[in-house]
Amino acid sequence: MSGRSIRLIDVTLRDAHQCLWATRMTTAMMAQLAPRLDDAGFEAIDLAGGAVFDVCVRYLRENPWERMRILSGWVKRTPLIVMTRSQSLFTFEFFPDDIVALTAERIFANGIRYHTPYDALNDMRNMVVPVQAAKRVGLYTAGGVVFTVSPVHTDEYYARKTHELIALGVDAIYLKDASGLLTPERIATLVPAIKQACGALPLQLHSHCLTGLAPYNAVQAVALGVDVVHTATSTLANGASHPATEQFVANARRMGFDVPLDLTCVEEVAERLRYIARREDKPLGAIAEFDAFHAEHQMPGGMISNIRSQLATLGLEHKLPAVLEEAARVRRDLGYPIIVSPFAQFVMTQAVLNVMGEERYATVPDEVRKYVLGHYGEIAGPIDPEVLDRVTRGAEPVTERPGELLAPGISTLRRERGPFASDDDLLLAAFYPESECRALSEAGPIRTEYPLADTPLATLLKEVAARPDIRSFHFVQHAR
């Protein structure tokens, strides 16, 4: 173990603010962070994908393709990452094979060199086109296997899924623990099983801190053979986010591992993030307490807060515990789907309908019906027979690869929404309605200047002291 080199992937610019700031970090906020992360020595820097792409378009009105190009100019040494949800890409909808392949081409064309696709059901048939298209254009591709806890998601299951993913030609495997469900006990058996399946390929760990266990799990995992760990700058670590880079490095080095990272650069990023957080009234990461109930419902923290808010508007906030209990039952009924997007939303919606309705499954959303019929891919466990009868209404299940059910999309888009100035615009039209694309275009170029973001710490403290609107003892303490 002693001396083995452990590499890190930084998630500050994507998953960390997605977890803690509702994905509202702008490109301008990254201007003084990205070059310092570039200098730190990470294997790669996570930038876009999933909710980040979507929020850029719908809320920030920043063209995500332009963000890729801008950051590629700021980050010159470290590969930038774009993550996709297999054939769902950046949304919840499944897209035709030609759209998926073109997306890989445009990811590469806009300066990205590292790709991390995963399938929310671990159906590796849905990864065939994303992986092969990415490899064809030259993207380094780390494929994800998504972790969950259920009677059917065994170590043997994960070893099998790893073998299936490797057969597609990926460069690395990452274990994606999106709901922070890993425990030290499970790591002791799971990591060796996946590592053995990986053979010579690197194994990465991507785990969230929702139960507070991820920082400890990370050091346990590297001791068992994990080669790369995904971490966040301390300011945006913990809570629903990831282990803190600085603390992980300290722990790993104490255990005898070599971690080739310049923490001075990371600390400069943390300093600037504290300032931005205070200026924008955004929260800092905080260590989460262990919650055993989380392992049952498995819902991400952001989804729970959203449902609580929606129930509160109806005067039904007291129903939240019952909804979460029902979500655990729905998941069992539906064959243990993994609680990541879009299936987290499907399960929660069905749970709310079951709790509010006169009887369970009296109302079933179309998305749940399509899932049960196999339109999204392979279902890991058995579906409750009574639920199956009620949901499918006698319809025949899908057995082929879901992408094969979809007609090519590019020619239809050109006919119905074209002409397009670029393939980037064509893909935006594939992902979003005309109203969103028009609003994005009207917003103009991305702004890249963020006031005072380049100010050193001493000057920052002077600015805070001189400005009553942002001065607080709490901020000064954290800034130290």
C-alpha positions, 0 to 999 in steps of 0.5 A: 500500500505504501507509496501507491499513487492516488489521483483525484478528479475535482467536482467543484465546478459541476456536481458540488454546486449542483448539490449545494447551490441548486446548480447556480454557479455561473461561468463568471464565478468560475473565472478565478477558480478554474485556472487554479484547479488546473494548476493543482494537478487533478486527473480531470475537472468535472464541468458539465452534464445532467442538471448543469447543462439543463440549468445553464439553458433554462435558468442561467441562460448560458449556452452550455456549449459556449461554457465548454469553449470558455473553460477550455480556454481557461483550463489548459493542462487538465482534461475537462469532463462532460457527464451524460446519462447514457441515451438520456444525455442531459435530460430525462428523455431517451434520444435516438442513436444519431443524436447521441452520436452527434452529442459525443462529436460536439462534446469533443469539438467544444474542447472536452477530452474526458467523458463519464457516461452512466446508465441509471438502470445499469443496462449496458445496452444503453451504453453501447452508442454513448461509449462507442461514439465517445471513443470514436471521436477520441474522448477518454471514457470512464463508464459508470456503474451506479450503486444502490442497496437492494436484495438484487444489487449484490457484489456479483451483480456489480462485477457482472455489470463491470464486465459488460461495461469493459466489453464496450471499450471504456478506459476506466470504471467509476462506482457512482454512489449518487445517494451516499449509500455505501458503508465501510462494511459494503466497501470491504466486499464490493470494491475488491469484487469490482476491482478484480473485474476491472483487471488493468483498468483504473477504478474510480469512486464517486460518492456523495456525503448524504449519510456522512460516511463518504469521507471515511469510505473514500480512504477505506476504498483506496486501501482496497484498490480504488485508484481515483477519487472524486472530491470537492473543494472544502467550501463546497464539500460534505452535505449532499456533495462530496468528500473535501479534497483537502481532508482526503489528501491529508488522510491518504498521505497519512496512510502512506499513499502518494497524492500528487496534488498541490493543495495551495492551489485548492486552498486558493479556490476555497478562499474565493469560493467562501467569498462568492458564497457570502456575496451570493448568499449561498450555503457552505458545505456542512457535515451531514449526520447519519440517518438510517432511514436514508438507506430505505427511501434513498432519496437525494436531499434536494428532492426531499426538500423540493417535495417538502416545499410542494407539500407545504404549499398544499398544507400537507407538509406533515405527509412527508414521512408517509410519502418517504415510507411509501417511496420505499414500498414503491421501489420494492414494488417496481423491482428496485430501480436505482434512485437517481434521475429520472427514476428518483422522480418517477418513484417519488411521484408515484409515492405522492399519488399513492399517499394522496389517492384513495388507493395505491396505484389508482393513478399511474404516470405514463413514465412509470408505465413505460419503465415497467414495460422496459422502455428505459431498459432492464429492470434489476428485480421482480415487479410485484405481480399485482402492481404489474397487472395494474400498471401494464394493462395487458401491454407487452413488455419491450425486450430490445435495446430501447434505442432501437425503438427510436427513429433517427432524429437529425433529419426530422429536426432539420425539417421541423426546426431548422435551418441551424447555424451549427450542430450545437444549435441542432442539439439544443433544439433536440433537447429543448423546445423553441421557447427555451432555445429562443430565450437562450439565444436572446440572452447573448454571450456569456459574461465572464467577469466576476467582481473581486473574484481575483482579490487575495485573502487580505484584500478580501477581508478589507473589502468585507470590513469596509462594506456593511452589506457583506460584513459578518463575523461568521464570514471573517471566521470562515475566511481565516 
